[in-house]
Amino acid sequence: MKSLNASPLRIPVWLGLCLFLAIATFFLWEEHKAHILGALPYVLLLLCPIIHLFMHRGHGGHGAGHSGPEGHTRHHAGGDAS
């Protein structure tokens, strides 16, 4: 006896979902292209603070001294701190 799930025309669920998402993305892009492209400069400006936060990860933020290769502290402005 054959199972009902063994049909040769049945496609995997993930493939059907990907196909549906591709079609939906195409129609959304075609209908809202002007809105999306018009908002793009503002989105890039809003990303600047987020990128700034990620760039300061791991060194303590603004104004903190940084250790050089010999363990000496160097400062952003001003002479040599050796």
C-alpha positions in Angstrom: 0.0 0.0 0.0 1.3 3.4 -1.0 1.4 6.4 1.3 -0.5 9.5 0.4 2.6 11.6 1.0 4.6 9.8 -1.7 3.1 11.8 -4.6 5.7 12.7 -7.3 4.2 16.2 -7.7 4.6 17.2 -4.1 7.2 19.9 -3.5 9.0 20.5 -0.2 7.4 23.1 2.1 10.6 25.2 2.2 10.7 25.4 -1.6 7.1 26.5 -1.7 7.7 29.1 1.0 10.8 30.5 -0.8 8.8 30.7 -4.1 6.0 32.6 -2.3 8.4 35.0 -0.6 10.2 35.7 -3.9 6.9 36.5 -5.6 5.7 38.7 -2.7 9.0 40.5 -2.6 8.8 41.2 -6.3 5.3 42.7 -6.1 6.1 44.7 -3.0 9.2 46.1 -4.7 7.3 47.1 -7.9 4.5 48.8 -5.9 6.7 50.6 -3.3 10.0 51.2 -5.2 9.7 55.0 -5.0 8.9 55.0 -1.2 11.8 52.6 -0.4 14.4 54.5 -2.5 13.1 57.8 -1.1 13.6 56.7 2.5 17.1 55.2 1.9 19.1 58.4 2.7 17.3 58.7 6.0 17.8 55.1 6.9 21.6 55.5 6.2 21.6 58.6 8.5 19.8 56.7 11.2 22.3 53.8 11.0 25.2 56.1 11.9 24.7 56.1 15.7 24.2 52.4 15.7 27.5 51.9 13.7 29.2 54.3 16.1 28.1 52.1 19.1 29.5 49.0 17.5 32.8 50.6 16.5 33.4 51.6 20.2 32.8 48.1 21.5 35.8 46.8 23.4 37.9 49.9 24.0 36.0 51.8 26.7 34.5 54.7 24.7 35.6 58.3 24.2 38.5 59.8 26.2 39.9 56.5 27.5 43.6 56.0 27.0 44.8 53.2 24.9 47.7 50.9 25.6 50.4 50.8 23.1 52.5 47.8 22.2 54.9 48.4 25.2 52.0 48.9 27.7 52.5 52.7 27.7 49.4 54.9 27.6 49.0 57.1 24.6 46.5 59.9 24.2 44.6 61.1 21.2 45.9 64.7 21.3 49.1 66.0 22.6 52.7 64.8 22.8 54.3 61.6 23.7 53.2 59.9 27.0 56.2 57.6 27.3 
